[in-house]
Each structure stands twice: as structure tokens, then as C-alpha cells.
């Protein structure tokens, strides 16, 4: 009855099912892995945002780097802004518009400085026009902000290139920017939250990061892929049962046919017609 399972058509179906099942298992595991990663990242970001402020020098040093586990920690620093070496960071979207981040070194003494992202300004009327950038406060300034690691092409999704106008960059990369400065830069940079004294005018502050749903969608997708495994196996078994039932019905029909022919007589006429002819 089940010899049909060895026909080429059914062998092809078996192969498809056997390939689909491990693929769905892998996709489900991958989504569960993404769920764990994003949940851990969301928990870490939430904890860092809620942590009390610490000195910037406790999380980074000159020529060093900011650890991912410290990303978005609130830090404090005191120094003087170096407006002469201020940079504009291109292709930054905020308020549903493309503009620039205003990146100003804060000289913290001992021949060291930290890059402070003072906020966002709207792009000029043309691609070559410079935006209007409010000046930073002069003298000693106490700043509070969220520390972040230096940007790379991989982390930012932006492709770095040369040939930009003077005073403009595409990536906030401490190592590259520090080569043109007369002091050593602390690793990473700081998104400004507040400063004292406050400036008369300032760029739009960079909003706090969105913590997100913690990978809830990935969890749902993982469950979905594994449900597809059951659907694939169930559909495969259903097709087998249906094919077997159809073959069984055809076999039963063929078995009934000789009996009907025997009742109808050798000449194939119905039995009642044969009796009437004989009479």
C-alpha cells in the first residue's frame, strides 16, 4: 500500500521536508539567540542610563577606548571648550531632517581633552553651505553627558571617505580626529546632556537612546519558525495518508468490479435481462 513512497515524486517531497526541518530549526535558534542578545543589551542600556554619574576619566583614558559595557553611562567632566578645533559631523538625522553633529573638544587639563557632541544643527540651504552653529560657552565649563565608543564604519553603517570640506568628518573616530589636535584625546566621546554655565544658544540636544522591546519580536519569530516545523511534518503526514486512502479506494473499486461482472453474466448483460431472454 505504501510503495508509492518510493516513487520519484514522493522521494523529492521527502528530500524537501528533510531539508526544510533543519533549516527551520536553525532559523528558530538564530532568532532565540538574537532575543537573548537584544534583551541583554536592553538591560545593560537601561542600567547604564539609570546609573549615577561618574568622572569621564574613570571609564576611559587618553589613547584608550570605551567598553561596550559602559556605553551610555552618564559621565561628568570639567574644562574649557576648544572652539578653534570644533568639527561638524556630516549626515546625521534628527528631527526628521539631515544635518550635522557639533563636535567640540573639551580641554580637561594635563594635555588631555574629551570630544563632546554638543548636539545637532540643521544643514544649510545647499550642500556647500555651512550651517549656523551656536558658539560654546567660554571659560571653565562643567558638562554632563552619555559616554559612547568611537565610531567605525561597521558600528555606524557609514562609509568614511576623504575630500570633505575643512572642519568636517563623517565618523566620530577618536584616533583619526586626535591626529590633528595639539593634545591627547580620551577614548570615545560624550553626548552632551547639560552644561554649566549654560550657553545663550545651543544645538538641539541628542535624544537619549531608545531601549527598545528587548528582542520580543525575535522571540515571537523564533517560536513561529519552530511552529513551521510542526506544520511541515503535519502536512507531510497528511499528504501520505490522503494518497494512501486514495489508493485504497481505487483498489477496493477494482476488487468489486469482477464480482459485478460475474453477476452481470458472461456476456456482460445484467442478470435480469439474461433470464428474460431465456424465458
C-alpha positions in Angstrom: 0.0 0.0 0.0 2.8 2.4 0.9 5.1 1.5 -2.0 4.2 4.8 -3.6 6.5 6.5 -1.1 9.4 5.2 -3.1 8.3 6.8 -6.4 10.4 9.7 -7.7 7.7 12.3 -6.9 7.5 11.3 -3.3 11.2 10.9 -2.9 11.6 14.5 -4.0 8.9 15.5 -1.4 10.8 13.6 1.4 14.0 15.4 0.5 12.3 18.8 0.6 10.8 18.0 4.1 14.2 16.7 5.4 15.9 19.9 4.2 13.2 22.3 5.5 13.1 20.9 9.0 16.8 21.6 10.0 16.5 24.9 8.2 13.6 25.9 10.4 15.4 24.6 13.5 18.4 26.8 12.6 16.3 29.9 11.9 14.5 29.4 15.2 17.7 29.1 17.2 19.1 32.1 15.4 16.1 34.2 16.4 16.3 33.0 20.0 20.0 34.0 20.1 19.1 37.4 18.8 16.4 37.6 21.5 19.0 36.9 24.2 21.5 39.4 22.8 18.9 42.2 22.5 17.4 41.5 25.9 20.9 41.6 27.4 21.7 44.8 25.5 18.4 46.5 26.6 19.0 45.6 30.2 22.6 46.9 30.0 21.5 50.2 28.4 18.7 50.7 31.0 21.1 50.0 33.8 23.7 52.4 32.4 21.1 55.2 31.8 19.9 54.9 35.4 23.4 54.6 37.0 24.7 57.7 38.9 27.2 59.9 37.1 30.9 59.2 37.3 34.0 61.1 36.1 34.8 60.5 32.5 38.4 59.6 33.4 37.1 56.6 35.4 35.7 55.0 32.2 38.3 56.0 29.6 41.8 57.3 29.2 44.0 59.1 26.6 44.6 56.8 23.7 42.2 54.2 25.1 38.7 53.1 24.2 35.3 53.0 25.8 34.0 49.5 26.5 30.6 48.4 25.1 29.5 47.6 28.6 30.0 51.2 29.6 28.1 52.6 26.6 25.6 55.4 27.6 26.9 55.7 31.2 26.4 59.2 32.5 29.8 61.0 33.0 31.0 64.4 34.1 34.0 66.5 33.0 35.2 70.0 33.7 37.4 72.0 31.3 37.3 74.6 28.6 35.8 74.2 25.1 38.3 74.5 22.2 36.1 76.1 19.6 39.1 76.5 17.3 39.2 72.8 16.7 35.5 72.3 16.5 34.2 69.8 13.9 31.0 69.2 12.1 29.9 65.5 11.7 28.0 65.1 8.4 24.9 63.0 7.5 23.3 62.9 10.9 19.5 62.6 11.0 17.4 64.2 13.8 14.0 65.9 13.8 13.3 64.0 10.5 15.9 66.1 8.8 19.6 65.6 7.7 22.1 67.8 9.5 25.3 67.9 11.5 26.5 67.0 14.9 28.7 69.7 16.5 31.8 68.1 18.0 33.8 70.3 20.2 36.9 69.2 22.2 36.8 69.9 25.9 40.3 70.5 27.3 40.3 68.8 30.7 43.9 69.7 31.6 47.2 67.7 31.8 47.4 67.9 28.0 44.2 65.9 27.5 40.7 66.6 26.1 37.5 64.7 25.5 35.3 65.1 22.4 31.8 66.5 23.3 28.9 66.1 20.9 27.1 69.4 21.8 24.1 68.5 19.7 22.5 68.7 16.2 22.1 71.6 13.8 20.2 71.7 10.6 22.1 71.6 7.3 22.5 74.7 5.2 20.4 75.7 2.3 22.8 73.9 -0.2 25.2 71.1 0.2 28.2 73.5 0.3 26.6 76.0 2.7 27.7 75.9 6.3 25.1 75.5 8.9 24.5 78.1 11.7 26.4 76.7 14.7 25.9 78.3 18.2 29.2 79.0 19.9 30.1 77.0 23.0 30.4 78.7 26.4 33.8 80.3 27.2 35.9 79.7 30.3 35.6 76.7 32.6 32.5 74.6 31.9 31.2 71.6 33.8 29.5 69.1 31.4 27.3 66.0 32.0 26.7 63.6 29.2 26.4 60.0 28.0 29.7 58.4 27.0 29.9 56.4 23.8 32.6 54.4 22.0 34.3 55.8 18.9 32.5 55.2 15.7 33.7 52.8 12.9 32.3 52.0 9.5 31.0 48.8 11.0 29.3 50.3 14.0 27.8 53.3 12.3 26.9 51.9 8.9 28.6 54.9 7.3 31.4 54.7 4.8 34.3 57.0 5.6 35.9 59.0 2.8 38.2 61.8 2.3 37.8 65.0 0.3 35.4 66.6 2.8 35.3 70.4 3.4 37.7 71.6 6.1 36.4 71.0 9.6 34.0 68.2 8.6 34.1 64.5 9.3 31.8 61.6 8.7 32.7 59.4 11.7 33.4 60.3 15.3 36.6 58.4 15.5 38.8 59.5 18.3 42.0 58.0 16.9 41.6 59.7 13.5 40.5 63.0 14.9 43.2 63.1 17.5 45.9 63.2 14.9 45.2 66.8 14.1 44.9 68.1 17.6 47.6 69.6 19.9 46.6 67.4 22.9 45.7 63.8 23.6 42.1 62.7 23.3 40.4 60.4 25.8 38.8 57.4 24.1 35.3 57.7 22.9 33.1 60.8 23.0 30.3 62.3 25.1 26.8 63.2 24.1 26.0 66.4 26.0 23.1 66.4 28.4 23.7 69.6 30.3 26.4 72.1 30.9 27.2 74.8 33.5 27.2 77.7 32.8 24.5 77.2 30.1 25.1 78.7 26.6 22.9 81.5 25.4 22.1 79.4 22.3 22.9 75.7 21.8 22.4 73.0 19.2 19.5 70.6 19.6 20.4 68.0 22.2 20.9 64.4 21.1 18.0 62.4 22.4 18.5 59.5 24.8 18.8 56.1 23.2 15.7 54.0 22.8 15.9 50.9 25.0 13.5 49.0 22.7 11.4 46.0 23.5 14.3 43.8 24.4 14.0 41.4 21.5 10.4 40.5 21.9 9.9 40.3 18.1 12.8 37.9 17.8 11.3 35.6 20.4 8.0 35.6 18.5 9.8 34.9 15.2 11.7 32.0 16.9 8.5 30.4 18.1 7.0 30.9 14.6 9.9 29.1 12.9 9.5 26.2 15.2 5.8 26.1 14.7 6.5 25.8 11.0 8.4 22.5 11.7 5.2 21.0 13.1 3.2 22.4 10.1 5.7 20.9 7.7 5.7 17.4 9.4 1.9 17.5 9.8 1.4 18.5 6.1 3.7 15.7 5.0 1.9 13.1 7.0 -1.5 14.4 5.8 -0.4 14.1 2.2 0.8 10.5 2.8 -2.5 9.5 4.5 -4.5 11.1 1.7 -2.5 9.3 -1.0 -2.8 6.0 0.8 -6.6 6.5 1.2 -7.0 7.3 -2.5 -5.0 4.2 -3.5 -7.0 2.0 -1.1 -10.3 3.3 -2.5 -9.1 2.6 -6.1 -8.0 -1.0 -5.0 -11.4 -1.6 -3.4 -13.2 -0.4 -6.6 -11.1 -2.8 -8.7 -11.9 -5.7 -6.4 -15.7 -5.0 -6.7 -15.6 -4.9 -10.5 -15.1 -8.8 -11.1 -18.0 -9.6 -8.8 -20.2 -7.2 -10.6 -19.2 -8.7 -14.0 -19.9 -12.2 -12.6 -23.4 -11.1 -11.6 -24.0 -9.5 -15.0 -23.2 -12.7 -16.8 -20.5 -13.8 -19.2 -21.8 -11.7 -22.0 -21.7 -8.7 -19.8 -25.6 -8.2 -19.8 -27.4 -7.7 -16.5 -28.7 -11.0 -14.9 -32.3 -9.9 -15.1 -32.0 -9.3 -18.8 -30.5 -12.8 -19.3 -33.4 -14.5 -17.5 -35.9 -12.7 -19.6 -34.3 -13.7 -22.8 -34.2 -17.4 -21.7 -37.9 -17.3 -20.9 
